[in-house]
Amino acid sequence: MAPPQTSQQTGTPLSPAELSYLHTSLTLTPPIRPDSRTPTQFRPLIAESDILPSTNGSARMIWGDGGECVVGVKAEVEKNSASTGGARDWIEISVEVSGQRDDDAFLGMTVAESLLVPGSGVLERLVLGERFHWKVFVDILLLTPPLSHPATLLTLTTYLALRNTFLPRLVSEVAEDPVFDDDWDNALALYPIGRIPPPITLLVVSVGENIFFDPTREELAVGDVALAVSICGKKVVGVRTLEGGSGGVGREVIKRVIKESHEVAEEVFGSLNSVGEGD
């Protein structure tokens, strides 16, 4: 075990002795989490969609530790250009943290890395004939930052907003300037049912031989390493380490993280897809 860190180093109110006790409880078999959750269990959250009437899609989510996020998706027609970013510039993501003056570039990059994964097919659905395309703006407002890392909160809220994003149906020919059906009931989903859904990122922390999903701030403080696992459909498309942690991670732990992430993501997708069904 790494030397216990102070509360100033970890950002938690726990003393080194309390952190050491927490580390020990998380390495037990079976492990004991402070809030009695199982290793794969998420904290309760509140989620709703279609909350912003002037957008093509929107969602709001309140995390278990008080973090709150609102995402709005808007789209406009843009002419094709030979920009350096190519089709990747067709989706623009901005993250604004309440109380900060500038957009948080790191958090925006975290969402973009998971969103623009190969094989999602979303860029192909933005094509409007030969000369135009949809430009999609994903605006993320972190009203109340969570106590733990916000990556999961941001991507789950973004997922919910994108799954409820609709674009007017194109009625013009491929070589013509785009003309759309003005009946909103005929609008097309950006992510149709049955196609690859938007990706999400799950936060995982390893402590000894055990791994935990949706870690709290205290669990992150005593973890060996924190991992952000991006999942698109039924495939893990990326695993990257986040700042923090007191050690490294072995190959076997990575294999377990990938395996269990598939199972956890399936439950998360099912829960998010049920939001709004009873309305």
C-alpha positions, 0 to 999 in steps of 0.5 A: 500500500502506498503511504497514506495521503493527507486531506490537503493532498486528496481534497477529502476531509478524511485524516490519513488514519481514516484513509488507511482504514478505507483502503483496507476495507476496499481491499477485503474479499468481498470489499466493503464500500463506505455507502454499502454499494456493490462494486458495480453499483451506481449512486442514485441519480435523477435524469430527464430529457427534452427540457429545453424547447429551443434545442434539437435535443436536451437533457438534465442529470443530477448525480448522487453527490449533488453534481448537476449537468444540463446539455443542449444540442442544436444543429444548423446547416453548414456548407462543406469546406476543406478545413483541416479537421474535416468531418470531425469539425461537424460536431462542436463540444463546449463545457461551461462550469458554473462559476468559471469564466472560460470553457473547460477545455479538458472536460470538453476533450474528455467528452469529444474523445468518447463521442467521435469514435470510429464506427459510430456512424454519426458523421455519416448521418450529418451529410446533406447532399453533395455540398452541405452538412449539419453542424451540431453544437453540444453545449454542456453546462456543469451547474454544480460540479460533482465531488468526484471526477465529472467524466461520467456525469458529463457523458451520461447527460450528453448520451441522453441529450443525443438520444433525444436529438432530432433533425428535420427530414431532408426532402430535396435531391442530393445535388440541390440546396437542402430543403426540409420537411416542415412537419416536426413529426417527420423529423429523424433521430440523430441516433436511430433505434437499432443503430450504434448509440452515443458512447459513454464513459464510465469511471473505474478505480482499482484498489488492490485486486478489486475494482469499483464503478462510480467511485466517490471522492474518498475512494478515488483518493485511496485508489491505485489508479483511476480509469476512464472507460469509453464504451460505444454500443457493445464495444470498449473503444478506449481506456485511459488513466486519469490524474490521481491514484497512488500506484499502477495497474496490472494487465489482469486488472485491465482485463477485468475492467474491460469485461465488467464494463461491458456488463455495467454499460448494458445496464446503464444503457437500458436505464438511460433509454427508459428515461421519458418512456412513461411521459 
